[in-house]
């Protein structure tokens, strides 16, 4: 896999270790499948980085698939002497059938290889670069799993720093040890039944100043951009900002965050954060809080009924290796997508060809806010 990142300013310290640590986190988690035993993801900077610093030119990163060696003949870019046996049995819940119809491909492997969630390793690598950029101006991002199957974690009243620390210490990214144990039991039971489980994760970004995003055009509203980024992740079927769906059940007096002024800090504050850090499509200085709902993995050992696209006969769907539950891994990808989106919004507002110029612009703006 190759990813090219355009627009990162020059002078940002960046090492392969900054990326490889996040790639390793994406591969962990109770309930992962056989793919994780094959691949050990590491990145190679093919351009845009020299001596541990970005150059301002496009950053090219590559991640090798070790398993690709086993597929060289069947996936060759050159014309093949013999045609591989086509995969013609689409799996319900995947892009197989819809993609085959759209692109007129009758060997569905032409669709499922690209549609695979393996692609999220590249997103995680790009997100790692964006995370470094955001960190340079004081913005941090972390995620934690709040539900798997029918088991929900208790998170109320836990400070954000502690949420982050507990999530990083858990192989399910869950801050509630009791709930985590029950989640593992549910995953184990689903595995024995040949089934899969989904869940919900939350991504939190701290340190973002007021003013990222915009209210002036629909496609510049940052909450909309964050929601699109999260729902673009494989198997994510819904996203919410702040109270999200809960807000639809409450009165306005229970939802909107009062505005206060801290004279000592010379800043506007809010005693609550029901809005999830965004008002009118713009960050308001509060932590940005997003949640994403992941459906159960669509590849089941207990295969669902399908129809062969060639013969039109009924068959059980083809089975490719699969996870039982990948919510913890998806939360790492969720961090990456939020990082990419926030980095885009940061550069949109503050620009800067070098890191020094960017940080100077951010510092000047923060001083402007204190004088507002």
N, C-alpha and C positions, 0 to 999 in steps of 0.2 A: 504494500500500500504506500502511496505517495501523497503527501499533503504539502501544499504551497501556501504560505501565509504572507499576505501583502499588507504593508502599512505599519509594521512594527518599527518604531523609531530606532535610530542608531544609539549604541552605548548601553543597551539593556544587558546586564549580566545574564548569561544563559548557558547552562551545561546540560549534557545528555542526562545527567542524574536528575535534573529538575523534571524531565519528562518521564524517565524510566520509573521513577517512584510512583507517579500517577498511573502509568500503564500497569504496574504490578497491582495497585489497588483495584483496578478494573477487573483483574483476573481472579481476585479472591472472592470468598463468600460461600457460606453453606448453601448447598443446592446447585452448585455449578456442575457442568457436564464434562464430557470427555475432551472437548476442544482445549480446555485449560491444561490438560495433561500433555498436550502436544506442543503448544506454543509457549515460549518464554519471550514476551514482547520487549524488544529494545529498539531504540531509535538511532538513526544515523543522520546527522546534519549534512546534507549534500550541497548546501549553499546558504548564504546569508548570515553565517556566523563565523567569526575568526577570533581565535585567542580567547574564547569564552565570552565574547560580546557580539551583539547583533550589529550589522553594518548598515541598516536602513534599506537594504535591498531585499527582495523576496527571500523568505526562509523556506528552503526545501528540506523536507523530512521524509525518510523512508523507514518502513517497518517490514521486515521480512516475514513471510509466512513459511514456516518450516514444512508444513504439510503440503505446500505447493509442489514439492518435488515428486510427490506421489500422484500428481494430476497432470504432469507435463504433457503426456500424450493426449489425454482426453480434453484438455483445455488449451491446446496449442493455438497460437495466433495464426500459424501458417496452415494452408490446406492440409488435411489429414488423409493418409493413405487409406485408412479404413474408418468408416463413420462409427463413432462410439454409440453404444445402445442408448437411445434417447430416454430421458426421464419424462414420462407422460402422465403421471398420476399426481395432480395438484393436491397440496395439503390445505385443508380448510384453515382460514385465519392468516394465511401467508399471501404474499404477492404473486404466487405461482401462476394461478389461472388468470387473474386480471392483467398481470404483466405479459403473459403469453398472448392474450387476446390483443392487448394494446400494440405490442411490437411484432405481432405475427410470427412468434417463435413457437414451434411445436416440440422442441426439446426444452423443457422447462428449466433445465440447469442454466440456460442462458439468462434466466431471470433470477433464480434463487441465489446464485453465487453473489451477484451484486446486491441483492436485497437483504443478504445476511447481516445480522447484527455484528458480525466480525468487523464491519466497516466502522463501528464506534471506537475501535482502537485508534484510528486516525483522528477522530473528533477529540478523543482524550488527549492525544499528543498536541493538537492545536490549542486545546483548552489550557494545557500546561504552560504554553508560551504566553497566552493571554493572562493567566493567573500571575505569572511573574511581572507582567506589565502593570496589572492592577495593584499588586503588592507594593510596587515602587511608589504608588501615591496613596497607600494606606487602606486599600480595599481588600478584604479577605472573604473567601467563600468556603462554605462547608455544607455537607448534606447529612441527613440522618433518616433512617427508615422509621416511619410512624405506624405502618400496618402491613401485615402479610396475611393473605387469606382473611379469616375472620378474627385475627388477633391484632389488637391495637396497643401501642406503647403509651405509657403515661409520661408526658413531657411538661405538663403545666408547672410553672414556678421554677423551672431549672434555668439558671443563667446561661446566656449564649456561650460563654467560654467553656462552661462545664458540658453543655450539649456537644460542643465540638470535640472535646477531649474524650468523652464517653463513646461517641460515635466512632472515632478513630481507633479506639481500643477494642471494638466489637467486630467479629467477623460477619455480622449481619448489619453493621452500621446502626445498631439499635441502642438507645441510651437506657432502656429499661431492661435490666437483667432478667426479671421474671417473665416479661413479655417475650424476650429473646428466646428463652428456653421453650416457651409454648410455640413460638414460630418454628423452631427447629423440629419440634414434634409434628407440627402440621406439614412441614416439608417432607419429613420422613414418611408420613402416612400417605401423602400424595405420590411419592416415588414408588411405594409398594403397590399402589393402585394403578400404576402406569399413567399417572395424571400430572398436572402442573399447577402452580400457584402464582398469582400476581400480588400486587400490593400498592402501597403509597409511600413516596418519599418526599421529604421537604428539603429545599435548598435555601440557605440563608446567606445573604451578602451584607457585610458590615463595612462601615467606613465610606460609603458612597456619599458625595456631597449632594445637596439639593441642586436640581437643574439638569440632570442627565435625561435625555429624551425630550419630547416636545408635545405641546397640545395643538400645534397649528395645522397638522395634517394627520389623517388617520393612520398612515403607514409609518409615521415617526413616533407614535405613542409607544413608550418603552414597555408598558405592560403587555401590549399586543405583540410586540417583538419577542418578549420573553416567553409568552404563551406559545407562539409559533415554534420557537426554538425547542421548547420542551416536548411539544406534541410531535415534533419531527423525529424524536428518538423512537427506535423500534419498540413496538408494543405499547407505547404510551397513548392512551385514548382520551385523557382529559387533563387539564391543568387549571389551577386557580391561583390567584394572587391574594395574599392576606386572608381574610375570613372567607372569601370565595363563595361557595354554595351556601355556607352557613349564613352569610349576610342576607341572603334572599329570604330567610325565615324570620328575621329580626326587624325591629323598628329602627328608624333612622337615629334616634337618640342612643341606641345601643351599638351602632355601627361606626358613626363618624368620630374621628379623633379630635378632641378639643385642642386648641392652640394656646400655648403659654410662651412666656419670654423669660429666659434666664439672663438677668442683667450682668451677673458675674462673668458668664461665658460669652455674653453678647451674641446669643443665638436663640432662635425660635425652637421650641420643643413641643412634644406631645406626650401626655402621660400614658397613652395607649397606642397600639399599632395595628388596629383592625384593617387599615388600608394596605398593609404589607409594604410600606415604604414608598408607595406610588400614589400620586393624586393627579388626575388630569393627564395621565401618560408621562408624568415627570417625577423623578425621585424627589422626596421631600426631606431627606436627611436621616430618616429612620431606617432600621435594617430592612432590606428587601427580602420578603418572604414569599416563596413560591412552593406549590405542591404539585406533584404529578402522579397520576393514577396509571399503573401498569397492568394490562390484562395478563392472564396466565399465558405462558409460552405456548405458541400454537402447535409445535411439534410434539405429539404425544406418542408414547410407547403403545398405549391403547388407542390405535389409530381410528380416526373418524371416517365415516363413509365419504367416498368421492367418486369421480367418474374419469375414466381414462380419456384424454383429449384426442387420442388417435382412434380407438375402437368404439368409443362412447359407451363402453360397458361399465357397470358399477364395480368398484373395487374399494378396498380399504386404502387410505392415503399412504403414499410412500413415507418412510421414516428416516430422517437424517438424525445424526447425533444431536442431542439437545440438553439444555439445562432443565432442572425441575423447577427452580425458582432463581431468578436473576435480578431481584429488586435491589439488592445491595450493590451489585455491579452497575445497574442502571442509575443509581444515585450518584455514582462517580461520573458517569456520562452526563447526568443532569448538572453537576457542578461545572463540567467542561462547557456545556452549552450556555449556561448562565455567564460563565467567564467570557466566552466569545462575544456574546451579546453586549455585555457591559463594556468590554474593551472597545467594541465598535462605537458604542455611545460615547465613551470617554474621548476617543480620538476625534469623533465628530465634533465634540464641543471644544476641545483644547488643542487639537492638532499637535504640531511639533515634529520636526525632522530628527531631533535628537532627544534622548531621555532628559538631558539637562533642560532643554527648551520646554518639553512637556511638563516636567515637574515645576518649573518656574511659572508656567501658565496656570497650573492648578493652585499653587501657593498664592499667586496674585488674586485669583478668584475667591479663594477661601478668605482672604483679607477683605475683599469687597463684600462678602456676605456678612462679616463681622461689623461692617460699617453700615449695613442696610437699615 
